[in-house]
Amino acid sequence: MKPYIKKIANAIIVIALISSSFYGYSRSLDPKTFKSGLTFESIKVEEDLKLNLILDQPENKLAIVSLSSKDGEVLYKFFTSNKKHNQQFDLSHFGYGEYEISITSEGETITEKIVYEFPEVLKPRIMVTHNPETNLVVIYGRNLSEETYISIKDSKGKIYYKNKITKKDFNEKLNIKNLRWGDYTIYTSNENLSSETKISKK
């Protein structure tokens, strides 16, 4: 391998290693600075619902750090006078949502909002599909916490099917070939969400 090609290959490997080391981390691009010289930045670990806090100050001044929920409940609080202080907060017990980290140094307080977005893949979902050619109706449920109620009614409100499912994830397959021709509505309801799907039997 030629020297310049080898250098390029090594550079690519280094970049790949650096990129992989930051996977799952969201670092603050705006470190906060106090008049006292103290600086801090927060690093979110999205996958594990953890928050890493890095404090740096020129002198051993007392700093007060608190982490609160969106409702103002103090979840963590500590004091430090170290010039350098790294602290990790475990938020997995509290779940996704908004948090506020507040730091006070020499009478000055700076507050930063931290948001952990609920992953789309974990959100509760109910989806209904209907294949007119096969008369097959499939009801998909994902990440549901309580009982899901399913019913099929005609245009006059008459119930042709009713069921309760207690599974978190399910695929409910219904063959409606024996239903009379006409319009029907499939109702699904759960603690998390509900839906109405119109179908036609021809």
N, C-alpha and C positions, 0 to 999 in steps of 0.2 A: 504493500500500500504506500502510495506517495505521501511525503510528509504533510503537504497541505490538505490532502484528502483525510489523512488520519486526524489532523487538528479539527476539521469540520465534524468528523464523526464523534470525537471526544466532546465537542461543544454541544452536539445534539444530545448526547447521553447526559451531560450535566444539566441541561435545560429540562430534560424529561424527569430527572431525579428531583429537581427543585419543584416542578409542577406537581409531581405525585405527593410530595411532602405537604403541600397546601390543600390537598383534596379534602373537601368537607369542612374547610375553615373559611370564615368570612372575616377578614381583618378590617378594622376601622381605617378609612382613608383620611380621617380628619382627627389626628390626636389632639386632645384638649390641653391647653396650657394655662396655668394659674399665674397670677402676679408674683407669687412666691417662687416661681420657677418650676413648680411641680408639673409634670406632664403625665397624662394617662391615655391609654388606648385599650379598646376592648376587642377581643377576638371570639367570634361565635363558632362553636363546633355544632353545626346544624344537625348532624346525624345523631349525636349523643345528647343533645339538649344541654350543652355545657357552655359556660362563658368564662374565658380567660381574661383576667385584668392585669395589665402591666403598669406599675407606678414607677416613676423616676423623678427624683428631686435632688437639687444641689446640696441641700442641708438637711439635717435630721429634724424636720418640722413634723408636728403632729398632724396626721390626716385622718379624717373620719369617712368611712366608706359604708354605704348602705345600699341594698338592692331590694326594691319593692315591686309588688305586683301592680297591675293596672288600677286596681281598686285602692292602692295606697298601703296595703299590708306589708310591713317590713319582713322580708324573708331571711335576709342575712345582714349582719352589721358587725364591723370590726374597726379597730384603731391600729394605726401603724406610724412609726416615726423613722422607719428605715429609708435609706436613700433609694434603694431598689427593692421593690416588693412585687412578687407575682402571686396572684390568687386565682384559684379556679372555683367557680360556682356550679353546683350540680342542680339543674332545673328540671331533671327528668321526673321528679316527684310532683312538679307543679304543672307540667304540660306546656303545650304551644300557646302562644299569645304574646301580649305586650308586657314588658318589664321596664323599670327605670332604675338606672344606677346613679347614685348621687354621691359626690365627693366634696368634702369641705376642707379647705386649707387656708389657715391664717384669716379666718372670717369670710372667705370667699367660697361660694358653693356653685358647682357646675353639675347639671343633671343631663343625662343622655338617655334617650329612649332606645330600647333594644326590642326588636320584634322577631319572633320565631313563627314563620308562616306554616300553617298546617299543610303537610304534603298532599298534593292532589290524589296520589295513589291511596292515601289512607282515609280520604273523605267518604262518608256514607253515600251510596248510590243505589238507585233502583231504575232499571231500564226494561222496557217492554218491547218485544219485537213480534211481528205477525207476518207469517208467510201465507198469502191468500191461496197459493197453489196447493200447499200441503195441509192447510187449515191448522197449522201448528203455531201456537202462541208460547213464547218463552219469556219468563220473567226472571231477570237477573237481580240479585241482591248482593251488595258488597259492603262490608264494614258496618253492619247494622247492629245496634246495641240491644234492642228490645224486640218484642214480637212484631212481626209484620203481618198485616191483615190484607187478604186479597179477595176481591169479589168481582163477578161479572154480571152486569145488569143490561137489560134491553132498553129501548128508548122510552118504555113506559115505567121503568123502575123495577121490573120484576127480576129477582135474583136467580141466576142460573148456576152460579158457582160461588162457593165461599170456603175460605181456608185460613188457618193461622199457622205461620211458620216461625219457629223459635231459633233457627240457625242464624249465625252471623253472616255467612256467605251461602248462597243457594242459587240453583238454576231450576225454576219450576216450569215444567213443560206440560202444556195443556193442548189436547186435540179437540177442536171445536167443530168437528165434522158433523156431529149430531145436533148442533144448534140449528134453528130455523134461519132462513135467509133474513137479513135485516142488519140494522146498526146496533152495536153494543159498545159499552164502556167498561174498561177494565180499571178498577179502583185499587190502588195500593196505598197503605198508610202505615207509618212507623213513627216512633217517638222523634226521629230525626227529620223525616220528610214524608211527603205524600205526593201522589200523582194520579192523573186521569188520562187514559189513553183510549181514543176512539178507534174502533175497527169495524169493518163491514164484512159480513158473511154473504157470499154470493154463490 
